[in-house]
Amino acid sequence: MLSKDGQPLMPCHPARARELLGKGRAVVARQVPFAIRCKDRTRAESAVDGVQLRIDPGSKGTGFALTDEKKETGSKGTAVTIRRGLISVELQHRGDQIHDGMQRRAGYRHRRRSANCRYRKPRSDNRTRPTGWMPPSVRHRVDTTFSLANRLCRYAPVTEIHVELVSFDTHSMSAGRPLRGAEFAQGTLAGTTARDYLRARWNNACAYCDATDVPLNIEHLRPRSRGGTNRITNLVLACTPCNSAKGSSPIEVFLAHRPERLARVLRQLKPPLRDAAAMNTTRWLLTEALNDLGIPTHTSTGQATKGIRTAMGLAKTHTLDALSVGQLDHEAGEVIVRYPEKVLVAKATGRGSYARTTPDRSGFPRLRRTRAKQHFGYITGDLVRATVPTGKRAGSWTGRISVRARGQHSLQTPTGRLNVSHRNLALLQRGDGYGYSVRSESAPPTSRKTG
């Protein structure tokens, strides 16, 4: 809720917002996240206690929770802190899509520079990167988290920011057990090479057909083109026929007719550490970015968050982890008494592409794209209300559109897509690079009150 002069006020209940809008005392300031602006009250005339913004960062998604805390008298007669969850938002990152797009672009450029050309010496690798440079897929996680936090601070009177400072021991995760002392200086290949390690692991035989006394190649179980890595747990030995037959197909497809062999091979496969490495890279950068908001920022450990969430009996989700971030002495009687039942999901979709052609699977231009992104006053991603006058889809529809040059735009609705003329559209909110939806919180109602 915003005041008459655009300053943030305390969040209100949806019923209160409907009452203010119905009486004409407020207007809609933003559709998603929904915010209203009072027409007859300033911040000086309102009681603003302030709320806390709690953030649980993640590689695939980040949880946000707006909370307020009050002091109440506990069962022992002492003052205890009661925390209430007001609003929950889950931000879904698109770092994987950015990574795939960068690799695809690099492949296109490599083909264009090498096809039908004479041999050229490789360019000298003497380019420097500015201080603080990060890959775009990693920088995206920091930028989108900061952007959403900044937006929430504009629509709510945030007085404190609490963020979980996560840290992963990738060496121990790779080993699958806790390491001690000098073990941290010794990796899986300590004293050997990858080929020697794999020969000993697979008894100098092909992992797929047990062929021996033949040339053996180092094979990726999960292909690089499908997100596989060069970790030793993703490598096996394969003879040339098996290596060629498998190609870039998934191991589950290649060995589908041999389940025993598939189970044996998959026993050594471990998940990649890409997400853990990304979190280790961005944890301090995110904290430094949040400090630029000018609001006191506090950090806490993942262990403390897990302890609070477990003590409150909450499920494992990003939003409930965010609700549990910060200090809360549950042993002294401090509890979380409410969590939002509905979560706003903001999925990062981007703002389109700079590409002027649509390529086929080999990278060759298939068709030309329009030079303009805006058609008849609308761009892809705008939130609109469509009024269809006739036909079986007659009525009022609200959703996001995909624009077309001829003016017959495609509208995404909960029941499917429909084509609507630009003349029957009314703009509700400009596209901001996110797609919004609502989901129910999966936590059991173990707290005293939900809402």
C-alpha beads as a LAMMPS data file, in Angstrom:
LAMMPS data file: protein, C-alpha beads

451 atoms
450 bonds

1 atom types
1 bond types

-500.0 500.0 xlo xhi
-500.0 500.0 ylo yhi
-500.0 500.0 zlo zhi

Masses

1 110.0

Atoms # bond

1 1 1 0.000 0.000 0.000
2 1 1 1.220 3.503 -0.864
3 1 1 0.318 6.819 0.688
4 1 1 -1.083 9.838 -1.132
5 1 1 2.424 11.091 -1.839
6 1 1 3.684 7.660 -3.006
7 1 1 5.423 6.616 0.235
8 1 1 5.110 2.978 1.387
9 1 1 2.629 2.154 4.133
10 1 1 2.021 -1.066 6.056
11 1 1 0.590 -3.940 3.954
12 1 1 -3.147 -4.441 4.366
13 1 1 -5.476 -7.422 4.053
14 1 1 -7.038 -8.056 0.610
15 1 1 -10.491 -7.387 2.075
16 1 1 -9.328 -3.980 3.284
17 1 1 -7.880 -3.216 -0.162
18 1 1 -11.193 -4.135 -1.830
19 1 1 -13.042 -1.864 0.608
20 1 1 -10.767 1.106 -0.119
21 1 1 -11.061 0.578 -3.861
22 1 1 -14.845 0.180 -3.669
23 1 1 -15.281 3.432 -1.739
24 1 1 -13.020 5.309 -4.132
25 1 1 -10.447 6.068 -1.446
26 1 1 -7.652 4.262 -3.320
27 1 1 -6.551 3.478 -6.850
28 1 1 -4.525 0.616 -8.270
29 1 1 -0.842 1.557 -8.451
30 1 1 0.409 -1.750 -9.854
31 1 1 -1.283 -4.960 -10.927
32 1 1 1.510 -7.496 -10.181
33 1 1 2.720 -7.415 -7.448
34 1 1 -0.611 -5.831 -6.542
35 1 1 -0.322 -2.444 -4.869
36 1 1 -2.812 0.355 -4.216
37 1 1 -2.316 4.053 -3.516
38 1 1 -4.481 5.876 -0.984
39 1 1 -6.012 9.147 -2.177
40 1 1 -6.788 10.672 1.221
41 1 1 -3.922 9.782 3.536
42 1 1 -0.243 10.670 3.743
43 1 1 2.533 8.763 5.469
44 1 1 2.672 11.348 8.272
45 1 1 -0.982 10.651 9.052
46 1 1 -0.456 6.867 9.205
47 1 1 1.009 4.505 11.776
48 1 1 3.955 2.781 10.115
49 1 1 5.786 0.255 12.297
50 1 1 7.931 -1.122 9.478
51 1 1 8.423 -4.632 8.152
52 1 1 11.395 -6.916 7.546
53 1 1 12.446 -8.342 4.199
54 1 1 13.895 -11.858 4.468
55 1 1 15.700 -13.481 1.543
56 1 1 16.693 -17.099 0.978
57 1 1 19.027 -17.105 -2.080
58 1 1 19.200 -20.087 -4.391
59 1 1 20.685 -21.078 -7.718
60 1 1 17.405 -22.017 -9.435
61 1 1 15.114 -19.826 -7.339
62 1 1 15.143 -17.303 -4.496
63 1 1 12.554 -16.888 -1.754
64 1 1 11.362 -13.527 -0.378
65 1 1 9.195 -12.959 2.670
66 1 1 7.871 -9.726 4.164
67 1 1 7.326 -10.138 7.899
68 1 1 6.509 -8.093 10.941
69 1 1 7.552 -8.837 14.514
70 1 1 5.788 -7.917 17.716
71 1 1 6.524 -8.406 21.371
72 1 1 4.091 -10.472 23.405
73 1 1 4.124 -11.922 26.901
74 1 1 5.081 -15.579 26.849
75 1 1 3.950 -18.441 29.031
76 1 1 6.760 -17.700 31.513
77 1 1 5.809 -14.050 31.825
78 1 1 8.724 -12.811 29.711
79 1 1 8.546 -10.768 26.516
80 1 1 8.999 -12.912 23.400
81 1 1 9.089 -12.077 19.696
82 1 1 6.173 -13.172 17.532
83 1 1 6.885 -13.239 13.783
84 1 1 4.140 -13.095 11.169
85 1 1 4.546 -13.726 7.475
86 1 1 2.735 -11.104 5.392
87 1 1 3.767 -11.651 1.762
88 1 1 5.770 -14.419 0.085
89 1 1 7.389 -14.217 -3.351
90 1 1 9.359 -16.901 -5.173
91 1 1 11.755 -15.679 -7.867
92 1 1 12.689 -18.243 -10.518
93 1 1 16.004 -17.490 -12.245
94 1 1 16.869 -18.152 -15.869
95 1 1 20.630 -18.661 -15.489
96 1 1 20.503 -22.018 -17.289
97 1 1 18.714 -20.475 -20.280
98 1 1 21.310 -17.694 -20.436
99 1 1 24.129 -20.244 -20.298
100 1 1 22.568 -22.298 -23.099
101 1 1 22.017 -19.170 -25.180
102 1 1 25.641 -18.081 -24.794
103 1 1 26.870 -21.512 -25.845
104 1 1 24.506 -21.550 -28.818
105 1 1 25.681 -18.119 -29.917
106 1 1 29.310 -19.179 -29.590
107 1 1 28.588 -22.202 -31.771
108 1 1 26.963 -20.059 -34.455
109 1 1 29.903 -17.663 -34.486
110 1 1 32.422 -20.475 -34.594
111 1 1 30.739 -21.975 -37.640
112 1 1 30.525 -18.641 -39.450
113 1 1 34.210 -17.893 -38.867
114 1 1 35.483 -21.324 -39.848
115 1 1 33.184 -22.524 -42.639
116 1 1 34.658 -22.228 -46.142
117 1 1 37.541 -20.142 -44.868
118 1 1 41.261 -20.661 -44.988
119 1 1 43.010 -21.666 -41.790
120 1 1 43.678 -18.785 -39.446
121 1 1 45.868 -18.874 -36.395
122 1 1 43.984 -18.677 -33.087
123 1 1 43.566 -15.223 -31.691
124 1 1 45.910 -14.422 -28.815
125 1 1 44.233 -14.972 -25.491
126 1 1 45.294 -11.628 -24.046
127 1 1 41.911 -10.041 -23.335
128 1 1 41.379 -8.748 -19.819
129 1 1 38.151 -8.593 -17.848
130 1 1 37.117 -5.758 -15.549
131 1 1 37.275 -6.170 -11.811
132 1 1 34.216 -7.978 -10.483
133 1 1 33.320 -9.559 -13.830
134 1 1 31.070 -12.606 -13.672
135 1 1 29.543 -14.796 -16.362
136 1 1 26.157 -13.428 -17.496
137 1 1 24.330 -16.494 -16.164
138 1 1 25.797 -15.856 -12.688
139 1 1 25.448 -12.064 -12.764
140 1 1 21.772 -12.583 -13.622
141 1 1 21.129 -14.169 -10.214
142 1 1 22.498 -11.140 -8.365
143 1 1 20.785 -8.572 -10.575
144 1 1 17.316 -10.127 -10.480
145 1 1 17.444 -10.700 -6.709
146 1 1 18.486 -7.104 -6.121
147 1 1 15.846 -5.819 -8.555
148 1 1 12.980 -7.644 -6.839
149 1 1 14.233 -6.635 -3.373
150 1 1 14.370 -3.012 -4.518
151 1 1 10.818 -3.253 -5.867
152 1 1 9.487 -4.688 -2.601
153 1 1 11.196 -1.876 -0.703
154 1 1 9.354 0.664 -2.873
155 1 1 5.922 -0.772 -2.011
156 1 1 6.476 -1.754 1.644
157 1 1 8.120 0.123 4.555
158 1 1 11.134 -2.179 4.882
159 1 1 13.318 -1.268 7.864
160 1 1 15.591 -4.347 7.912
161 1 1 16.851 -6.875 5.380
162 1 1 17.854 -10.359 6.506
163 1 1 19.626 -12.551 3.963
164 1 1 20.933 -16.095 4.330
165 1 1 24.671 -16.260 3.671
166 1 1 25.068 -19.701 2.135
167 1 1 28.347 -21.540 1.683
168 1 1 28.966 -24.993 0.209
169 1 1 32.023 -27.196 0.689
170 1 1 32.238 -28.501 -2.871
171 1 1 35.265 -30.675 -2.070
172 1 1 33.369 -32.608 0.592
173 1 1 30.294 -32.760 -1.636
174 1 1 32.405 -34.280 -4.409
175 1 1 33.900 -36.843 -2.038
176 1 1 30.499 -37.679 -0.562
177 1 1 31.736 -37.491 3.024
178 1 1 33.244 -34.992 5.495
179 1 1 36.946 -34.352 4.962
180 1 1 39.546 -33.747 7.633
181 1 1 42.986 -32.157 7.700
182 1 1 45.196 -32.972 4.738
183 1 1 42.316 -34.634 2.874
184 1 1 41.282 -31.197 1.652
185 1 1 44.554 -31.003 -0.309
186 1 1 43.950 -34.328 -2.055
187 1 1 41.341 -34.747 -4.747
188 1 1 39.883 -37.836 -6.371
189 1 1 42.816 -38.053 -8.794
190 1 1 45.571 -37.542 -6.206
191 1 1 48.643 -39.428 -7.440
192 1 1 47.075 -40.656 -10.678
193 1 1 45.521 -39.475 -13.937
194 1 1 41.964 -39.593 -15.209
195 1 1 42.679 -42.401 -17.680
196 1 1 44.516 -44.529 -15.109
197 1 1 41.733 -43.960 -12.587
198 1 1 39.072 -45.035 -15.099
199 1 1 41.076 -48.089 -16.180
200 1 1 41.247 -49.236 -12.578
201 1 1 37.591 -48.366 -11.987
202 1 1 36.322 -50.349 -15.013
203 1 1 38.984 -53.086 -15.117
204 1 1 40.356 -51.985 -18.508
205 1 1 37.010 -52.831 -20.130
206 1 1 34.217 -50.964 -21.859
207 1 1 31.590 -49.812 -19.366
208 1 1 28.791 -50.608 -21.845
209 1 1 29.761 -53.993 -23.338
210 1 1 32.754 -55.230 -21.239
211 1 1 34.961 -55.360 -24.342
212 1 1 38.695 -55.737 -23.560
213 1 1 41.934 -55.564 -25.543
214 1 1 40.447 -52.817 -27.768
215 1 1 41.080 -49.049 -27.871
216 1 1 39.049 -47.388 -25.123
217 1 1 37.825 -43.785 -25.244
218 1 1 36.900 -41.525 -22.344
219 1 1 33.135 -41.126 -22.598
220 1 1 30.768 -38.653 -20.889
221 1 1 27.809 -40.408 -19.275
222 1 1 25.764 -37.221 -19.432
223 1 1 26.867 -35.482 -22.650
224 1 1 28.274 -31.975 -22.500
225 1 1 25.529 -30.876 -24.871
226 1 1 22.954 -31.953 -22.264
227 1 1 24.520 -30.227 -19.267
228 1 1 27.165 -32.818 -18.407
229 1 1 30.480 -31.845 -16.847
230 1 1 34.067 -33.089 -16.908
231 1 1 33.915 -34.417 -13.346
232 1 1 35.474 -37.829 -12.965
233 1 1 32.116 -39.223 -11.802
234 1 1 30.651 -38.298 -15.199
235 1 1 33.353 -40.174 -17.145
236 1 1 33.621 -43.843 -18.130
237 1 1 35.631 -45.895 -20.591
238 1 1 33.882 -46.955 -23.811
239 1 1 35.016 -48.789 -26.923
240 1 1 34.762 -47.017 -30.262
241 1 1 31.549 -48.777 -31.458
242 1 1 29.725 -48.063 -28.175
243 1 1 31.002 -44.498 -28.101
244 1 1 29.750 -43.869 -31.627
245 1 1 26.418 -45.616 -31.002
246 1 1 25.683 -43.614 -27.880
247 1 1 26.670 -40.247 -29.350
248 1 1 24.898 -37.449 -27.503
249 1 1 21.890 -39.495 -26.420
250 1 1 21.092 -39.787 -22.691
251 1 1 22.507 -42.821 -20.929
252 1 1 18.968 -43.777 -19.811
253 1 1 17.925 -44.066 -23.463
254 1 1 21.066 -45.825 -24.655
255 1 1 20.879 -48.535 -21.965
256 1 1 17.087 -48.694 -21.644
257 1 1 17.053 -52.331 -22.801
258 1 1 19.734 -53.311 -20.260
259 1 1 18.472 -52.150 -16.838
260 1 1 21.129 -54.038 -14.853
261 1 1 23.936 -52.386 -16.791
262 1 1 22.209 -49.008 -16.507
263 1 1 21.920 -49.312 -12.728
264 1 1 25.592 -50.242 -12.462
265 1 1 26.715 -47.261 -14.515
266 1 1 24.423 -44.787 -12.769
267 1 1 25.794 -45.761 -9.356
268 1 1 28.881 -43.680 -10.013
269 1 1 27.012 -40.698 -11.502
270 1 1 26.747 -37.755 -9.121
271 1 1 24.924 -34.455 -9.583
272 1 1 27.048 -31.571 -10.892
273 1 1 28.378 -28.924 -8.534
274 1 1 27.482 -26.026 -10.826
275 1 1 24.703 -24.724 -8.575
276 1 1 26.838 -24.898 -5.425
277 1 1 29.702 -23.087 -7.168
278 1 1 27.321 -20.352 -8.352
279 1 1 26.058 -19.788 -4.810
280 1 1 29.598 -19.580 -3.431
281 1 1 30.418 -16.995 -6.103
282 1 1 27.407 -14.741 -5.590
283 1 1 26.903 -14.768 -1.820
284 1 1 29.092 -11.747 -0.992
285 1 1 28.208 -9.900 -4.190
286 1 1 24.519 -10.153 -3.315
287 1 1 25.121 -8.827 0.203
288 1 1 27.131 -5.899 -1.160
289 1 1 24.387 -5.114 -3.671
290 1 1 21.688 -5.130 -0.974
291 1 1 23.750 -2.708 1.111
292 1 1 23.333 -0.166 -1.700
293 1 1 19.629 0.081 -0.836
294 1 1 20.572 2.052 2.288
295 1 1 18.653 -0.307 4.584
296 1 1 20.425 -2.206 7.425
297 1 1 21.280 -5.663 6.080
298 1 1 21.935 -8.631 8.367
299 1 1 23.226 -12.075 7.430
300 1 1 22.601 -15.464 9.002
301 1 1 23.734 -19.005 8.303
302 1 1 21.872 -21.769 6.546
303 1 1 22.198 -23.921 9.652
304 1 1 20.304 -21.341 11.729
305 1 1 17.580 -21.115 9.077
306 1 1 17.168 -24.889 9.021
307 1 1 16.976 -25.021 12.817
308 1 1 14.171 -22.451 12.945
309 1 1 12.249 -24.037 10.068
310 1 1 12.492 -27.500 11.652
311 1 1 11.445 -26.217 15.075
312 1 1 8.391 -24.499 13.557
313 1 1 7.427 -27.652 11.612
314 1 1 7.522 -25.950 8.207
315 1 1 8.173 -27.655 4.899
316 1 1 11.292 -27.172 2.800
317 1 1 10.529 -24.409 0.280
318 1 1 12.361 -21.236 -0.664
319 1 1 9.621 -19.020 0.699
320 1 1 9.366 -20.815 4.043
321 1 1 13.152 -20.805 4.309
322 1 1 13.006 -17.039 3.746
323 1 1 10.402 -16.770 6.500
324 1 1 12.847 -18.550 8.839
325 1 1 15.879 -16.380 8.011
326 1 1 17.162 -14.291 10.932
327 1 1 17.397 -14.628 14.670
328 1 1 14.530 -16.365 16.465
329 1 1 15.037 -17.999 19.854
330 1 1 12.413 -20.736 19.669
331 1 1 13.687 -22.290 22.905
332 1 1 12.653 -19.110 24.740
333 1 1 9.158 -19.244 23.222
334 1 1 9.637 -17.072 20.135
335 1 1 7.583 -18.506 17.281
336 1 1 6.329 -17.922 13.757
337 1 1 2.551 -17.625 14.037
338 1 1 1.538 -17.127 10.411
339 1 1 2.712 -17.847 6.886
340 1 1 1.016 -16.718 3.645
341 1 1 -1.016 -19.498 2.069
342 1 1 -0.555 -18.035 -1.448
343 1 1 2.847 -17.412 -2.984
344 1 1 3.472 -15.058 -5.894
345 1 1 5.809 -16.783 -8.363
346 1 1 7.881 -14.413 -10.521
347 1 1 9.595 -16.286 -13.345
348 1 1 12.353 -14.409 -15.154
349 1 1 11.538 -14.533 -18.879
350 1 1 13.772 -11.803 -20.272
351 1 1 12.799 -8.975 -22.577
352 1 1 13.143 -10.663 -25.918
353 1 1 16.100 -11.265 -28.190
354 1 1 18.356 -9.101 -30.319
355 1 1 18.449 -11.778 -33.019
356 1 1 17.164 -10.625 -36.389
357 1 1 16.692 -14.103 -37.833
358 1 1 15.254 -17.354 -36.563
359 1 1 17.837 -20.127 -37.100
360 1 1 17.216 -23.799 -37.642
361 1 1 18.795 -26.504 -35.476
362 1 1 22.058 -26.193 -37.436
363 1 1 22.324 -22.424 -37.012
364 1 1 21.333 -21.418 -40.551
365 1 1 18.834 -18.544 -40.941
366 1 1 15.319 -19.893 -41.466
367 1 1 13.248 -16.685 -41.505
368 1 1 13.666 -12.993 -40.765
369 1 1 12.234 -11.422 -37.643
370 1 1 10.571 -8.053 -37.520
371 1 1 12.824 -5.100 -36.731
372 1 1 10.406 -3.580 -34.213
373 1 1 9.355 -5.016 -30.868
374 1 1 6.321 -2.766 -30.428
375 1 1 3.247 -3.195 -32.627
376 1 1 0.146 -1.043 -32.306
377 1 1 1.300 0.181 -28.892
378 1 1 1.973 -3.247 -27.337
379 1 1 5.040 -5.402 -26.787
380 1 1 5.327 -9.064 -25.905
381 1 1 4.805 -9.573 -22.173
382 1 1 2.354 -6.728 -21.573
383 1 1 -0.496 -7.466 -19.161
384 1 1 -3.754 -6.536 -20.884
385 1 1 -7.499 -6.926 -20.575
386 1 1 -9.199 -8.132 -23.748
387 1 1 -12.866 -7.590 -24.472
388 1 1 -14.014 -10.076 -27.108
389 1 1 -17.384 -8.858 -28.494
390 1 1 -18.590 -11.954 -30.341
391 1 1 -17.850 -15.626 -30.893
392 1 1 -17.466 -18.585 -28.582
393 1 1 -14.711 -16.764 -26.643
394 1 1 -16.846 -13.672 -26.095
395 1 1 -16.252 -11.944 -22.785
396 1 1 -13.495 -10.250 -20.809
397 1 1 -10.075 -11.912 -20.566
398 1 1 -6.923 -10.899 -18.704
399 1 1 -3.434 -12.146 -19.462
400 1 1 -0.129 -11.486 -21.192
401 1 1 0.185 -11.114 -24.932
402 1 1 2.589 -12.063 -27.682
403 1 1 2.459 -9.337 -30.313
404 1 1 2.243 -9.804 -34.059
405 1 1 2.985 -7.307 -36.801
406 1 1 -0.490 -7.576 -38.342
407 1 1 -2.176 -6.496 -35.077
408 1 1 -3.857 -9.820 -34.277
409 1 1 -2.089 -10.486 -30.983
410 1 1 -2.001 -13.792 -29.104
411 1 1 -3.353 -13.647 -25.542
412 1 1 -2.391 -16.259 -22.940
413 1 1 -5.272 -17.029 -20.569
414 1 1 -5.734 -19.712 -17.887
415 1 1 -7.846 -21.711 -20.353
416 1 1 -5.485 -21.412 -23.309
417 1 1 -4.476 -18.970 -26.030
418 1 1 -6.768 -16.874 -28.186
419 1 1 -6.203 -14.313 -30.927
420 1 1 -7.425 -10.805 -30.154
421 1 1 -7.306 -7.654 -32.263
422 1 1 -5.319 -4.764 -30.825
423 1 1 -8.506 -2.670 -30.977
424 1 1 -10.080 -4.817 -28.249
425 1 1 -7.159 -4.572 -25.801
426 1 1 -6.644 -2.330 -22.789
427 1 1 -3.179 -2.065 -21.216
428 1 1 -2.990 -2.914 -17.514
429 1 1 0.765 -3.119 -16.963
430 1 1 3.825 -2.984 -19.150
431 1 1 5.924 -6.123 -19.475
432 1 1 8.856 -6.098 -17.070
433 1 1 10.698 -9.281 -18.076
434 1 1 8.842 -11.557 -15.619
435 1 1 5.937 -13.943 -15.866
436 1 1 3.703 -14.086 -12.797
437 1 1 1.591 -16.858 -11.345
438 1 1 0.264 -17.915 -7.943
439 1 1 0.771 -21.209 -6.147
440 1 1 -0.302 -22.548 -2.784
441 1 1 2.226 -22.881 -0.012
442 1 1 3.038 -26.512 0.700
443 1 1 3.618 -26.113 4.422
444 1 1 1.315 -27.906 6.871
445 1 1 -0.681 -25.617 9.161
446 1 1 1.430 -26.194 12.241
447 1 1 1.554 -22.538 13.288
448 1 1 -1.149 -20.896 15.319
449 1 1 -2.721 -19.040 12.431
450 1 1 -2.405 -19.041 8.634
451 1 1 -3.552 -16.466 6.161

Bonds

1 1 1 2
2 1 2 3
3 1 3 4
4 1 4 5
5 1 5 6
6 1 6 7
7 1 7 8
8 1 8 9
9 1 9 10
10 1 10 11
11 1 11 12
12 1 12 13
13 1 13 14
14 1 14 15
15 1 15 16
16 1 16 17
17 1 17 18
18 1 18 19
19 1 19 20
20 1 20 21
21 1 21 22
22 1 22 23
23 1 23 24
24 1 24 25
25 1 25 26
26 1 26 27
27 1 27 28
28 1 28 29
29 1 29 30
30 1 30 31
31 1 31 32
32 1 32 33
33 1 33 34
34 1 34 35
35 1 35 36
36 1 36 37
37 1 37 38
38 1 38 39
39 1 39 40
40 1 40 41
41 1 41 42
42 1 42 43
43 1 43 44
44 1 44 45
45 1 45 46
46 1 46 47
47 1 47 48
48 1 48 49
49 1 49 50
50 1 50 51
51 1 51 52
52 1 52 53
53 1 53 54
54 1 54 55
55 1 55 56
56 1 56 57
57 1 57 58
58 1 58 59
59 1 59 60
60 1 60 61
61 1 61 62
62 1 62 63
63 1 63 64
64 1 64 65
65 1 65 66
66 1 66 67
67 1 67 68
68 1 68 69
69 1 69 70
70 1 70 71
71 1 71 72
72 1 72 73
73 1 73 74
74 1 74 75
75 1 75 76
76 1 76 77
77 1 77 78
78 1 78 79
79 1 79 80
80 1 80 81
81 1 81 82
82 1 82 83
83 1 83 84
84 1 84 85
85 1 85 86
86 1 86 87
87 1 87 88
88 1 88 89
89 1 89 90
90 1 90 91
91 1 91 92
92 1 92 93
93 1 93 94
94 1 94 95
95 1 95 96
96 1 96 97
97 1 97 98
98 1 98 99
99 1 99 100
100 1 100 101
101 1 101 102
102 1 102 103
103 1 103 104
104 1 104 105
105 1 105 106
106 1 106 107
107 1 107 108
108 1 108 109
109 1 109 110
110 1 110 111
111 1 111 112
112 1 112 113
113 1 113 114
114 1 114 115
115 1 115 116
116 1 116 117
117 1 117 118
118 1 118 119
119 1 119 120
120 1 120 121
121 1 121 122
122 1 122 123
123 1 123 124
124 1 124 125
125 1 125 126
126 1 126 127
127 1 127 128
128 1 128 129
129 1 129 130
130 1 130 131
131 1 131 132
132 1 132 133
133 1 133 134
134 1 134 135
135 1 135 136
136 1 136 137
137 1 137 138
138 1 138 139
139 1 139 140
140 1 140 141
141 1 141 142
142 1 142 143
143 1 143 144
144 1 144 145
145 1 145 146
146 1 146 147
147 1 147 148
148 1 148 149
149 1 149 150
150 1 150 151
151 1 151 152
152 1 152 153
153 1 153 154
154 1 154 155
155 1 155 156
156 1 156 157
157 1 157 158
158 1 158 159
159 1 159 160
160 1 160 161
161 1 161 162
162 1 162 163
163 1 163 164
164 1 164 165
165 1 165 166
166 1 166 167
167 1 167 168
168 1 168 169
169 1 169 170
170 1 170 171
171 1 171 172
172 1 172 173
173 1 173 174
174 1 174 175
175 1 175 176
176 1 176 177
177 1 177 178
178 1 178 179
179 1 179 180
180 1 180 181
181 1 181 182
182 1 182 183
183 1 183 184
184 1 184 185
185 1 185 186
186 1 186 187
187 1 187 188
188 1 188 189
189 1 189 190
190 1 190 191
191 1 191 192
192 1 192 193
193 1 193 194
194 1 194 195
195 1 195 196
196 1 196 197
197 1 197 198
198 1 198 199
199 1 199 200
200 1 200 201
201 1 201 202
202 1 202 203
203 1 203 204
204 1 204 205
205 1 205 206
206 1 206 207
207 1 207 208
208 1 208 209
209 1 209 210
210 1 210 211
211 1 211 212
212 1 212 213
213 1 213 214
214 1 214 215
215 1 215 216
216 1 216 217
217 1 217 218
218 1 218 219
219 1 219 220
220 1 220 221
221 1 221 222
222 1 222 223
223 1 223 224
224 1 224 225
225 1 225 226
226 1 226 227
227 1 227 228
228 1 228 229
229 1 229 230
230 1 230 231
231 1 231 232
232 1 232 233
233 1 233 234
234 1 234 235
235 1 235 236
236 1 236 237
237 1 237 238
238 1 238 239
239 1 239 240
240 1 240 241
241 1 241 242
242 1 242 243
243 1 243 244
244 1 244 245
245 1 245 246
246 1 246 247
247 1 247 248
248 1 248 249
249 1 249 250
250 1 250 251
251 1 251 252
252 1 252 253
253 1 253 254
254 1 254 255
255 1 255 256
256 1 256 257
257 1 257 258
258 1 258 259
259 1 259 260
260 1 260 261
261 1 261 262
262 1 262 263
263 1 263 264
264 1 264 265
265 1 265 266
266 1 266 267
267 1 267 268
268 1 268 269
269 1 269 270
270 1 270 271
271 1 271 272
272 1 272 273
273 1 273 274
274 1 274 275
275 1 275 276
276 1 276 277
277 1 277 278
278 1 278 279
279 1 279 280
280 1 280 281
281 1 281 282
282 1 282 283
283 1 283 284
284 1 284 285
285 1 285 286
286 1 286 287
287 1 287 288
288 1 288 289
289 1 289 290
290 1 290 291
291 1 291 292
292 1 292 293
293 1 293 294
294 1 294 295
295 1 295 296
296 1 296 297
297 1 297 298
298 1 298 299
299 1 299 300
300 1 300 301
301 1 301 302
302 1 302 303
303 1 303 304
304 1 304 305
305 1 305 306
306 1 306 307
307 1 307 308
308 1 308 309
309 1 309 310
310 1 310 311
311 1 311 312
312 1 312 313
313 1 313 314
314 1 314 315
315 1 315 316
316 1 316 317
317 1 317 318
318 1 318 319
319 1 319 320
320 1 320 321
321 1 321 322
322 1 322 323
323 1 323 324
324 1 324 325
325 1 325 326
326 1 326 327
327 1 327 328
328 1 328 329
329 1 329 330
330 1 330 331
331 1 331 332
332 1 332 333
333 1 333 334
334 1 334 335
335 1 335 336
336 1 336 337
337 1 337 338
338 1 338 339
339 1 339 340
340 1 340 341
341 1 341 342
342 1 342 343
343 1 343 344
344 1 344 345
345 1 345 346
346 1 346 347
347 1 347 348
348 1 348 349
349 1 349 350
350 1 350 351
351 1 351 352
352 1 352 353
353 1 353 354
354 1 354 355
355 1 355 356
356 1 356 357
357 1 357 358
358 1 358 359
359 1 359 360
360 1 360 361
361 1 361 362
362 1 362 363
363 1 363 364
364 1 364 365
365 1 365 366
366 1 366 367
367 1 367 368
368 1 368 369
369 1 369 370
370 1 370 371
371 1 371 372
372 1 372 373
373 1 373 374
374 1 374 375
375 1 375 376
376 1 376 377
377 1 377 378
378 1 378 379
379 1 379 380
380 1 380 381
381 1 381 382
382 1 382 383
383 1 383 384
384 1 384 385
385 1 385 386
386 1 386 387
387 1 387 388
388 1 388 389
389 1 389 390
390 1 390 391
391 1 391 392
392 1 392 393
393 1 393 394
394 1 394 395
395 1 395 396
396 1 396 397
397 1 397 398
398 1 398 399
399 1 399 400
400 1 400 401
401 1 401 402
402 1 402 403
403 1 403 404
404 1 404 405
405 1 405 406
406 1 406 407
407 1 407 408
408 1 408 409
409 1 409 410
410 1 410 411
411 1 411 412
412 1 412 413
413 1 413 414
414 1 414 415
415 1 415 416
416 1 416 417
417 1 417 418
418 1 418 419
419 1 419 420
420 1 420 421
421 1 421 422
422 1 422 423
423 1 423 424
424 1 424 425
425 1 425 426
426 1 426 427
427 1 427 428
428 1 428 429
429 1 429 430
430 1 430 431
431 1 431 432
432 1 432 433
433 1 433 434
434 1 434 435
435 1 435 436
436 1 436 437
437 1 437 438
438 1 438 439
439 1 439 440
440 1 440 441
441 1 441 442
442 1 442 443
443 1 443 444
444 1 444 445
445 1 445 446
446 1 446 447
447 1 447 448
448 1 448 449
449 1 449 450
450 1 450 451
